[in-house]
Amino acid sequence: MSILRDIRLQFSSGNVVTQLIIVNVAVFLAVNLVRLALFFSGYNRAEIDAAFYGFINDWLAMPLSVGRFVQQPWTLLTHFFLHADFFHIFWNMIMLFVFGRIFQEFTGNSKILSIYFYAALAGALLTFVAYLFIPTLYKIS
C-alpha cells in the first residue's frame, strides 16, 4: 500500500502540476475500470463501446452544437479530464509535466491551476468556433 500512501502524500503536499496529473490519471482509471467491469460482465466489446462512448459523448464530452451545449454547460468543465486511450493521456500528462513545471517556475505554484483551466476553456472555445466555421471537421476526427 505504499504506492497509495505516496500518491496521497504527493496529492496533499505536492505541487499543483502533480495534483493535476493525479486527478487526470484517476479519472482515466475510473472511467476505464467501469469499461473493464462491463467487459467482465459478459458484454461484447462492440456493445460496451457503443454504450460506453455513447454515455461519454452524451454527458461528459463537450458537444459541438450550440443547442446541446446550452443544455449541457457542465461539459465545459468535464471535457478536459477525458482521454480517448492510453497514449492520449500518456502524452498529455508528459506535456503537462514538462510545460507545467516550466510555467510553474515563471508564474509560481498558485497560478498553475488557473492557467490549466483557462487553457482548457480556450481549447474548448477554439474547437467550438472551428466547428461552427468548418462543420466537416468533426467528421474527420
C-alpha positions in Angstrom: 0.0 0.0 0.0 3.0 2.3 -0.1 2.1 3.4 -3.6 -1.3 4.7 -2.4 0.4 6.4 0.5 2.9 8.1 -1.8 0.1 9.2 -4.1 -1.9 10.7 -1.2 1.3 12.4 0.1 2.0 13.9 -3.3 -1.6 15.0 -3.7 -1.8 16.6 -0.3 1.6 18.2 -0.2 2.8 18.2 -3.9 2.7 21.0 -6.3 -0.4 21.8 -8.5 1.1 20.2 -11.6 1.5 16.9 -9.8 -2.1 17.2 -8.4 -3.5 17.8 -11.9 -1.7 14.8 -13.2 -3.0 12.6 -10.3 -6.6 13.8 -10.9 -6.4 13.2 -14.7 -5.0 9.7 -14.2 -7.5 8.9 -11.5 -10.4 10.0 -13.8 -8.9 8.0 -16.7 -8.5 4.9 -14.5 -12.0 5.2 -13.0 -13.6 5.5 -16.5 -11.7 2.6 -17.8 -12.4 0.4 -14.7 -16.1 0.9 -15.5 -15.4 -0.2 -19.0 -13.5 -3.2 -17.8 -16.2 -4.2 -15.4 -18.7 -4.1 -18.3 -16.4 -6.4 -20.3 -16.2 -8.9 -17.5 -20.0 -8.8 -17.1 -20.3 -10.7 -20.3 -21.0 -7.9 -22.8 -19.1 -8.0 -26.1 -16.7 -5.2 -27.0 -19.0 -3.6 -29.6 -21.9 -3.3 -27.1 -19.6 -1.9 -24.5 -18.0 0.6 -26.8 -21.4 1.7 -28.1 -22.9 2.2 -24.7 -19.8 3.5 -23.0 -18.7 6.0 -25.6 -22.4 7.0 -26.1 -22.6 7.9 -22.5 -19.2 9.7 -22.5 -20.1 11.7 -25.7 -23.7 12.4 -24.5 -22.9 13.5 -20.9 -19.2 14.3 -20.4 -17.6 15.4 -23.7 -18.2 18.9 -25.0 -20.9 18.9 -27.6 -20.2 20.8 -30.8 -23.7 22.0 -31.4 -25.0 25.2 -29.7 -28.3 23.6 -28.7 -26.7 20.6 -26.9 -24.1 22.8 -25.3 -26.7 25.1 -23.8 -28.4 22.0 -22.4 -25.2 20.6 -21.0 -23.0 23.5 -19.8 -21.1 21.3 -17.3 -19.3 19.7 -20.3 -17.2 22.8 -20.5 -15.6 21.6 -17.2 -15.7 17.8 -17.7 -14.3 17.6 -21.2 -10.7 18.3 -20.3 -10.5 15.4 -17.9 -11.4 12.9 -20.6 -8.8 11.0 -22.6 -9.5 8.6 -25.5 -6.9 6.0 -24.8 -3.6 5.2 -23.0 -1.4 7.1 -25.5 -3.7 10.1 -25.4 -3.4 10.5 -21.6 0.2 9.4 -21.6 1.4 12.2 -23.9 -0.9 14.8 -22.4 0.5 14.1 -18.9 4.1 14.1 -20.2 3.4 17.5 -21.8 1.6 18.8 -18.7 4.6 17.6 -16.5 7.2 19.2 -18.8 5.5 22.5 -19.6 3.7 22.7 -16.3 7.0 22.8 -14.5 8.3 25.5 -16.8 5.2 27.6 -16.3 5.4 26.9 -12.6 8.9 28.4 -12.4 7.7 31.6 -14.1 4.3 32.1 -12.5 4.5 30.3 -9.2 2.6 27.3 -7.9 -0.6 29.3 -7.2 -1.3 30.3 -10.8 -0.9 26.9 -12.5 -4.4 25.8 -11.8 -6.0 28.9 -13.3 -3.6 28.6 -16.3 -4.7 25.0 -16.7 -8.4 25.9 -16.6 -8.1 28.9 -18.9 -6.1 26.8 -21.4 -8.7 24.1 -21.4 -11.5 26.7 -21.8 -9.6 28.4 -24.6 -9.1 25.0 -26.3 -12.8 24.3 -26.0 -13.8 27.7 -27.4 -11.4 27.3 -30.3 -12.8 23.8 -31.1 -16.3 25.1 -30.9 -15.6 28.1 -33.1 -13.7 25.9 -35.6 -16.6 23.6 -35.8 -19.0 26.4 -36.5 -16.9 27.5 -39.5 -15.8 24.0 -40.6 -18.6 21.6 -39.7 -16.9 18.7 -41.5 -14.0 19.0 -39.1 -16.0 16.8 -36.6 -16.3 14.0 -39.2 -12.6 14.0 -39.8 -11.6 13.4 -36.2 
